[in-house]
Amino acid sequence: MDITKDIQPMTTFRNHSAEIMEHLRQTKRPVVLTVNGKAAAVLQDAEAYQHLLDLAAGANAAEGIRQGLEDTANGRTRPARDVFDEIRAEYGIPR
């Protein structure tokens, strides 16, 4: 982050939005918008935002796998047949 270019007052963004959007496109770095000298919002280009969403989704999947492996290692699992039989009985689904 370049604090001289990547932190801007909201008023500057209002008055120079096209230039700031071009800066985002070129640098791929987010811009922090401030109000009264305090961070109020972060602006980033759509591609960079999608990349963050993809990283978060991957982290969630990896965490789910980690938890599943931990459950298996600690004996917190049941055979699928037992689970399906229980569901069939609960909802009256014939075999």
N, C-alpha and C positions, 0 to 999 in steps of 0.2 A: 504494500500500500504506500502510495506517495501522498503524504498528508497535505502537501501544497496543492494537489490536484484532485485528490479523492475524497476530500471533506469539503463540502460546500454549504453555504447557507441556503435555506429554502428559497429565499428571494433571488439568489443568483440562478437557481434552477428555473424559477418562474420566468426570469428575464432572458435566459440563455439555454433553454431546454434543448434546442437542436444541437448546439455545440456539445453539451454534456452527453447527449445520446450518442453523438459521433465518438466522443472520448470513450464511452462504454464499449462501443462496437470495436474500436481499435485496440484498446488495452485489455478488454475482458476482465477488468478489475471493477469491483463494486464501488459505488460512490455513496458516502455517508452524507445525508442531508441533515442540517442542523436547524433548530429553532431556538432563538435566544442563547446560542452558543452550546446547546446540548443536542446530542444525537437524537433525531426524531424518526428517521427512516433510512433504510438501505435500498439503494436502487442498483439493480444489476441486469445484464442483458439476459434474454430469454434462454439462450443456449447454456450459459453458465448456471442459471437457475435449474434447468432441466438436469444438468450434470449433478447438482446437489441433491435433487430428488432421487436420481438413480443411485447415488451413493447411499442415501438413507434407506432406500428399499433394499439394497444389497445388505446393509448392516442389519436390518430387521430379519431378513431371511437367514443370515448367518447366526443371529441370536436364536432364532427358532430351532435351527439345527443343533446348536450347542445345547439348548435346553432339552431337546429330544434325546440327545446322546447321554446327557446327565441322568434323565429319567430312566433310560435303559440300564445304565450302569448301576443305578440305585434300586432297581427292581420295581420301579413305579410304572409298569406297563401291564396290559392284559392282552390275551389272545384276541385277534380280530373276530374270530368265530363267536366268542362270548359276547362281545360288544354288539355284533349284528343280531344275535339271538335276543339280547335284551331290547334292542330297538324294535325288532319284529313283535315281541311280546307287548311292549308298551303301546305300539300303534296298530296292533291287530293285523300285521302284515303276514300272510301265509308264506310258507317256504316254497 
